[in-house]
Amino acid sequence: MLLKNASILKFSEAYPITNWFYPVPETGTLTDLTAPEVFAKSVSVLPKRRALYFHIPFCDTICTFCPFTRGQFKSQDIVDRYVEALIKEIELKGQMEVVKATPAETIYFGGGTPSVLQAEHILAIGEAMHKHLDLSQIKEFTFECEAKSVTAEKVEAMKKIGVNRASFGVQTFTPSYREAFNLTASLEQIKACADLLNANFDTTNCDIIYGIHGQSIADLTENMEKAIELGVTTIDFYPLNNLASQLRLHKTFERDGLKPMSGLEKINHRMLVNEYMRHRGFAPHNGYSFVRLANPESAARVTYTEEYTFRYHEVMYGYEDEDAIGFGAGALTMSNGFGIYNEDNRGKYINALMTDGQLPIKAYQLPDAPERGLVGALSYLGKAEKSRIRMDEVSDDIKARLQELIDADLVHETETELSLTESGWLWFANVMYYLASEVTRDALDGFTKQKLEEKGREDGVYKISMVS
């Protein structure tokens, strides 16, 4: 990837991966530590901020674009048993010193589709959380939803356990793309979901995908306008991840004669999103998301806004003195130099906890990453405090790359902080890649190469060059 000092096209290519946890756990050293052993080790240095993540790996239908750990459930019994196992994990971790020592600031229920849970499941998990975890400092509690599974009863259960932010996936309003993505909620259900969530929560968010094969400017504009009309507080815009989406999706696009977008086309779409959303009174607050401003006229004048912040992503993509504790099958914990994956097979996860009382994990000793605040806080969140980065320990290569980004007007530097310029926001994923360690860049490139060569994905290949 070459950095070009051009007015708009700052790089020679658009990187096909748009965010990742840092350091990437797989770049570390795989250990044979058990859960009690690794969590005991990770208590030596306590974080300044903490996030909790709860994974619900069930979906009513499987979306073809989704790369996350999930599966279709065919009986309520498996959901009941999973909830029992999740509560058991909450009890076990609630006894660990590293978990007890630092209260969480933010909680995120993700999936999968957490809203497929019944109200009684939500209440049971919430009761266990409040009993075994220190939630006294919670400022934000997000619950992911899918439009057709949201009910007034479930919303009441969410509110009872402390949820104050609800997010749901629209992805696209275009019928042909909804069919290709296997999205089964009707537009009427989407509107009803938005109305119900807006009436009950302080903050609401919907997800929109852009950069889809064959997508026109007119189609993207129509999707933005319809998302705005839902009345949500924030809208997240994600480029279609062709490297992680299902082969089934690529076959559908091939059948319909739709070609993948070049990097230049995707950057054009991102530029349109930036300009259109600002025109409609929204401003960016992280790499993906735009927030509706109290004073819409100010949106065109700010590079990014601090009027609102998504606290969960602030912790997950922030500094090295922040951590996240994951619960559920496949959930990731990033704490004090370890990346810890829970068993991702939900059957094995359930059996291990309910039969043996043990949490099966895969734990990596992470490489030291003094540059984490550059890759996360600066590149994804838009601003980094120099005092929270060990700049004297950052490699000369990364320091040189940072200076190149400053010279290219992608990053602005003051005595105390670094921040993205408006051009930097457009290229935030490339900036993340450019400031990552060499071992991380090699790992990401290896993953990209593997996916680009995968049989059956040929028609879904992301063209990383700036031309078709």
Sequence and secondary structure as in RCSB ss.txt:
>XXXX:A:sequence
MLLKNASILKFSEAYPITNWFYPVPETGTLTDLTAPEVFAKSVSVLPKRRALYFHIPFCDTICTFCPFTRGQFKS
QDIVDRYVEALIKEIELKGQMEVVKATPAETIYFGGGTPSVLQAEHILAIGEAMHKHLDLSQIKEFTFECEAKSV
TAEKVEAMKKIGVNRASFGVQTFTPSYREAFNLTASLEQIKACADLLNANFDTTNCDIIYGIHGQSIADLTENME
KAIELGVTTIDFYPLNNLASQLRLHKTFERDGLKPMSGLEKINHRMLVNEYMRHRGFAPHNGYSFVRLANPESAA
RVTYTEEYTFRYHEVMYGYEDEDAIGFGAGALTMSNGFGIYNEDNRGKYINALMTDGQLPIKAYQLPDAPERGLV
GALSYLGKAEKSRIRMDEVSDDIKARLQELIDADLVHETETELSLTESGWLWFANVMYYLASEVTRDALDGFTKQ
KLEEKGREDGVYKISMVS
>XXXX:A:secstr
  B   SS  BSB  S     SS GGGSEE    HHHHHHHTTSS  SEEEEEEEE EESS  TT  SS EE   
HHHHHHHHHHHHHHHHHHHTSHHHHHS  SEEEEEES GGGS HHHHHHHHHHHHHHS  TT  EEEEEE GGG 
 HHHHHHHHHHT  EEEEEEE   HHHHHHTT    HHHHHHHHHHHHHH SEEEEEEEES TT  HHHHHHHHH
HHHHTT SEEEEEE  TTTS HHHHHHHHHTT    BHHHHHHHHHHHHHHHHHTTEEESSSSEEEE SSGGGGG
G SS  S   HHHHHHTS TTEEEEEESTT EEEETTEEEEE   HHHHHHIIIII    EEEEE    TTHHII
IIITTTSEEEGGGS GGGS HHHHHHHHHHHHTTSEEE SSEEEE HHHHHTHHHHHHHHS HHHHHHHHHHHHH
HHT TT GGG  B BS  
